[in-house]
């Protein structure tokens, strides 16, 4: 029976969200649109099956078919990320993948060194608000005045604090990561090295961003964002560390895996193995460059002066409005972004002095570099005229027209 008839409240909310996605321009760097095939797998009968354990070693009967699904997902994940040795595709999210790695690699109270949250890091990299900052002793490195990671500072902190684990990767860092340099620092202090590539996974998979494989002991990622799969996570490890990682996922941090999501991950990995995915990732980068260039021309300051990947941070520290204000104004005209802290943040994390802008979702819709430059102009026009309703109406009309020309793929 149709959900529209049986549960109209939920149906109406779902349809409203479908309409929002079609009519508004999604620029949140961590969001994307999945294919119809991924959606089909997500909504499949596999959601009915409990399958605790690994393929061939389950704690439930009747797993012969979901075993095939998970094995395909693992095989494709290894093929997608050159140099990877082993993977667990069960983590429900990137946060769960990181939690499993910590459990596998650390004892409670041991020290982790990660990028500071206000400088682009992630909650799970030792924030005091997260279990990673509650269960372990967390210390942090920051970006320099130019908005880039200072490896000399990282080395100095590592030598002083002697972390057991060094976490790399970020949620809002627009530049490449030098994992070979971090490996050298980790070796100097005897630390385990982890890369969280949740944001740049699609770029890493296609060779458009330096790879952490061959340098890091563990690699974690989400399966959405640039990878354009379902919301979920996975964790890689060197072959000799996989047994401990598998145990840390189940039973260490999770119960039964979400088999319908694992099937959707497998579908997304197949899509990412197609040459067209590399073409897509190149366009993601080209669009980000076009936007960064135009925003700079319009007088906006970008953290680090630009971007090497799919995202950029607009620094509003000197603006007469906050990141929260900018998010709200852009929301009024149908452009969705998120407020974000910037280095040397002076406002609260609920207000912030910046916004984060990304190109994966708009690129999936088929927007090119000319469009990306125009989107940057629309952002600037909206913020420059934030108190002029008629000008905001004009921007909103152009955003809607742009979305109509580039519908979300069915």
C-alpha positions in Angstrom: 0.0 0.0 0.0 1.2 3.5 -0.8 2.7 5.5 2.1 0.9 8.5 0.6 -2.4 6.9 1.7 -1.3 5.1 4.8 1.0 7.7 6.4 0.3 11.1 4.7 2.2 13.0 7.4 5.5 11.3 6.6 4.7 11.3 2.9 4.1 15.0 2.9 7.4 15.7 4.7 9.3 13.4 2.3 7.7 15.2 -0.7 8.5 18.6 0.8 12.2 17.5 1.1 12.2 16.2 -2.5 10.9 19.6 -3.6 13.5 21.4 -1.5 16.3 19.4 -3.1 15.0 20.1 -6.6 14.3 23.8 -6.1 17.4 24.8 -4.0 21.1 24.7 -4.8 22.9 22.4 -2.4 26.4 23.7 -1.6 27.0 21.9 1.7 30.4 20.2 1.1 29.4 17.0 2.8 26.2 16.4 0.8 25.5 14.8 -2.5 22.8 13.1 -4.5 22.8 9.3 -4.9 21.7 7.4 -8.0 18.4 5.7 -8.4 20.3 2.3 -8.2 21.7 3.3 -4.8 18.2 4.4 -3.6 16.8 1.1 -4.8 19.3 -0.9 -2.8 18.7 1.2 0.3 14.9 0.5 0.1 15.3 -3.3 -0.4 14.3 -6.4 1.5 17.9 -6.5 2.9 16.7 -4.2 5.7 14.9 -7.2 7.2 18.0 -9.3 7.8 20.2 -9.4 10.9 23.7 -10.4 10.1 26.0 -9.9 13.1 29.6 -11.0 12.3 31.4 -11.2 9.0 30.6 -13.2 5.8 30.9 -16.9 6.5 31.1 -16.2 10.3 27.7 -14.9 11.3 25.9 -15.3 14.6 22.5 -15.8 12.7 21.3 -18.3 10.2 20.0 -17.4 6.8 22.8 -15.1 5.9 24.0 -16.9 2.7 22.7 -14.1 0.4 23.7 -11.1 2.5 27.1 -12.7 2.7 27.4 -12.4 -1.1 26.4 -8.7 -0.8 29.0 -7.9 1.8 31.7 -9.8 0.1 31.0 -7.9 -3.2 31.1 -4.6 -1.2 34.5 -5.4 0.3 36.0 -6.6 -3.0 34.9 -3.4 -4.7 36.1 -1.1 -1.9 39.6 -2.7 -2.1 39.6 -2.3 -5.9 38.5 1.3 -5.7 41.2 2.4 -3.3 44.6 1.4 -4.7 47.0 0.2 -2.1 44.4 -0.7 0.5 44.9 -4.1 2.1 41.7 -4.8 4.1 38.4 -3.1 4.8 35.4 -3.4 7.0 32.3 -2.0 5.3 29.9 -2.3 8.3 30.4 1.1 10.1 27.2 3.0 10.2 29.0 6.3 9.8 32.4 7.9 9.6 32.2 8.7 13.3 31.6 5.0 14.0 34.5 4.0 11.8 36.8 6.4 13.8 35.5 5.0 17.1 36.3 1.5 15.9 39.8 2.5 15.0 40.4 4.1 18.4 39.1 1.0 20.1 41.3 -1.2 18.0 44.5 0.9 18.4 44.3 2.6 21.8 43.8 2.0 25.5 41.6 4.4 27.4 43.5 7.5 28.4 46.2 7.3 25.7 47.0 10.4 23.8 45.7 11.3 20.3 46.9 14.2 18.2 44.5 15.7 15.7 43.5 18.9 13.9 41.7 21.4 16.1 38.0 21.5 15.5 37.9 25.3 15.0 40.7 25.0 12.4 38.9 22.5 10.2 39.1 19.3 12.2 36.2 17.0 13.2 34.4 16.2 16.4 35.8 12.7 16.4 39.4 13.9 16.3 39.5 14.6 20.0 36.8 17.2 20.6 35.9 17.3 24.3 32.3 17.1 23.3 32.9 13.8 21.6 33.8 10.3 23.0 37.2 10.7 21.4 37.9 13.6 23.7 36.3 11.9 26.7 37.9 8.5 26.5 41.3 9.6 25.3 43.7 12.4 26.1 43.4 14.7 23.1 45.9 17.3 22.0 45.6 19.3 18.8 47.6 21.0 16.0 46.4 24.1 14.2 46.8 25.8 10.8 49.2 28.7 10.4 48.4 32.3 9.6 48.1 31.3 6.0 45.5 28.7 6.8 47.7 25.7 6.1 48.9 23.0 8.3 52.4 23.7 9.7 54.2 20.4 9.7 57.0 21.9 11.9 54.3 22.7 14.5 52.9 19.2 14.2 56.3 17.7 14.8 57.0 19.9 17.8 53.7 19.0 19.4 54.2 15.3 18.6 57.7 15.3 20.2 56.4 17.1 23.3 53.2 15.1 23.8 54.3 11.7 22.5 50.8 10.7 21.1 50.0 7.1 20.7 47.9 8.0 17.6 48.1 10.8 15.1 44.8 11.6 13.3 44.9 13.3 9.9 42.0 14.5 7.7 39.4 17.1 8.3 35.9 18.3 7.9 36.8 21.8 6.6 40.4 21.9 5.3 40.7 23.1 1.6 44.2 21.9 0.9 46.0 18.7 0.1 47.3 16.4 2.9 51.0 15.4 2.9 50.6 12.0 4.4 54.2 11.0 3.8 55.3 13.9 6.0 52.9 12.8 8.7 54.2 9.3 8.4 57.7 10.6 9.1 56.5 12.4 12.2 54.6 9.4 13.4 57.7 7.2 13.0 59.8 9.7 15.0 57.5 9.4 18.0 56.3 5.8 17.6 52.7 6.7 16.8 50.0 5.0 14.9 48.9 7.1 11.9 45.3 7.3 10.8 43.8 9.2 7.9 40.1 10.3 7.9 39.4 10.9 4.2 35.6 11.3 4.6 35.6 14.5 2.6 38.1 13.7 -0.1 37.5 9.9 -0.6 36.1 10.4 -4.1 39.2 12.4 -5.1 41.5 9.9 -3.5 39.8 7.0 -5.3 40.3 8.7 -8.7 43.9 9.8 -8.1 43.0 13.4 -7.9 44.2 13.9 -4.3 47.3 12.3 -2.7 46.5 8.9 -1.2 47.1 7.9 2.4 47.4 4.2 1.5 50.9 3.1 1.9 51.5 5.7 4.5 48.8 5.2 7.1 48.0 2.3 9.4 44.3 2.9 9.2 42.1 4.9 6.8 38.5 5.8 7.6 35.9 7.4 5.4 32.2 8.1 5.0 30.6 6.6 1.8 28.6 9.7 0.9 30.1 13.2 0.3 32.5 13.0 -2.7 32.1 9.3 -2.9 28.4 9.8 -3.8 27.1 6.7 -2.1 24.6 6.1 0.8 25.1 7.7 4.2 27.5 5.3 6.0 31.1 4.6 6.7 33.9 2.1 6.3 37.4 1.5 7.7 40.6 0.2 6.1 43.6 -1.2 7.8 46.9 -2.9 7.0 46.4 -6.6 6.6 48.0 -7.4 10.0 45.6 -5.0 11.8 42.4 -6.2 10.2 41.5 -8.8 12.9 41.6 -6.2 15.6 39.7 -3.7 13.5 36.9 -6.2 12.7 36.5 -7.0 16.4 36.4 -3.3 17.2 33.5 -2.8 14.7 31.6 -5.8 16.0 31.1 -6.5 18.8 33.2 -3.6 20.0 31.2 -0.6 18.8 28.2 -1.9 16.8 25.6 -4.6 16.7 24.0 -5.9 13.5 25.2 -4.3 10.3 22.7 -2.5 8.0 22.7 -4.9 5.1 20.6 -2.7 2.9 23.1 0.1 3.3 26.0 -2.2 2.6 24.3 -3.2 -0.6 23.9 0.5 -1.5 27.6 1.0 -0.7 28.5 -1.8 -3.1 26.3 -0.2 -5.8 28.0 3.1 -5.3 31.5 1.5 -5.4 30.6 0.0 -8.8 29.6 3.4 -10.0 32.8 4.9 -8.7 34.9 2.3 -10.5 33.5 3.5 -13.8 35.7 5.9 -15.8 32.8 8.4 -15.8 33.4 8.9 -12.1 36.8 10.3 -12.7 35.4 12.7 -15.2 32.9 13.8 -12.5 35.6 14.3 -9.9 37.6 16.4 -12.3 34.6 18.6 -12.7 34.1 18.9 -9.0 37.6 20.3 -8.7 37.2 22.6 -11.7 34.0 24.0 -10.3 35.6 24.6 -6.9 38.4 26.5 -8.6 36.0 28.6 -10.6 34.0 29.4 -7.5 37.0 30.2 -5.4 38.4 32.5 -8.1 35.2 34.4 -8.5 34.5 34.8 -4.8 38.0 36.2 -4.4 37.3 38.6 -7.3 34.2 39.7 -5.5 36.1 40.7 -2.4 35.7 37.6 -0.2 38.6 36.3 1.8 39.0 32.5 1.6 40.9 30.5 4.3 44.3 29.6 2.9 43.6 31.8 -0.1 41.8 29.1 -2.2 41.3 25.4 -2.5 42.9 22.2 -3.7 39.8 20.1 -3.3 36.0 20.3 -3.4 35.4 22.9 -0.7 36.3 26.4 0.4 35.9 28.4 3.6 34.7 32.0 3.3 36.2 34.0 6.2 33.7 36.6 7.5 35.7 37.6 10.5 35.8 41.2 9.4 32.3 41.3 7.9 29.4 43.1 9.7 27.5 39.8 9.7 28.3 36.3 11.0 28.4 32.9 9.5 25.0 32.2 11.0 23.7 35.3 9.3 25.2 34.4 6.0 23.7 30.9 6.1 20.3 32.4 6.8 20.5 34.9 4.0 21.6 32.4 1.5 18.9 30.0 2.6 16.3 32.7 1.8 17.4 32.7 -1.8 17.6 28.9 -2.1 21.3 28.4 -1.6 22.1 25.9 1.1 25.4 26.2 2.9 26.5 25.7 6.5 28.0 28.2 9.0 31.5 27.1 10.0 34.3 28.2 12.3 37.4 29.7 10.9 41.0 29.8 12.3 41.3 32.2 15.2 37.5 32.1 15.6 36.1 35.0 17.8 32.5 34.0 17.7 30.8 31.0 19.3 30.5 27.7 17.3 26.8 28.3 17.1 27.3 31.7 15.4 30.8 31.4 13.7 32.7 33.7 11.4 32.6 31.7 8.3 30.6 29.5 5.8 31.7 26.3 4.2 30.9 25.9 0.5 31.3 22.7 -1.6 30.8 21.6 -5.2 30.0 17.8 -5.1 26.2 18.1 -5.2 26.0 20.9 -7.7 28.4 19.0 -10.0 26.2 15.9 -9.8 23.4 18.1 -11.1 25.5 18.9 -14.1 26.6 22.4 -13.4 29.9 23.3 -15.1 32.6 26.0 -14.5 30.6 28.8 -16.1 27.7 27.9 -13.8 30.0 27.7 -10.8 31.3 31.2 -11.4 27.7 32.5 -11.7 26.8 30.7 -8.4 29.7 32.5 -6.7 28.2 35.8 -8.1 24.8 34.8 -6.7 26.3 34.2 -3.3 28.1 37.5 -3.4 25.0 39.3 -4.6 22.8 37.9 -1.8 25.3 38.7 0.9 26.1 42.2 -0.4 22.3 42.9 -0.6 21.2 41.0 2.5 19.0 43.9 3.6 17.4 44.6 0.2 14.4 42.3 -0.3 13.9 43.1 -4.0 17.5 42.2 -4.8 17.2 39.0 -2.8 14.0 38.2 -4.8 16.0 38.6 -8.0 18.7 36.2 -6.8 16.1 33.7 -5.6 14.5 33.7 -9.1 17.8 33.1 -10.8 18.7 30.3 -8.4 15.4 28.6 -9.1 15.9 29.0 -12.9 19.4 27.5 -12.6 18.0 24.5 -10.7 15.3 24.0 -13.2 17.9 23.8 -16.0 19.8 21.3 -14.0 17.4 18.9 -12.2 18.6 16.5 -9.5 19.2 13.1 -11.3 16.3 10.7 -10.8 
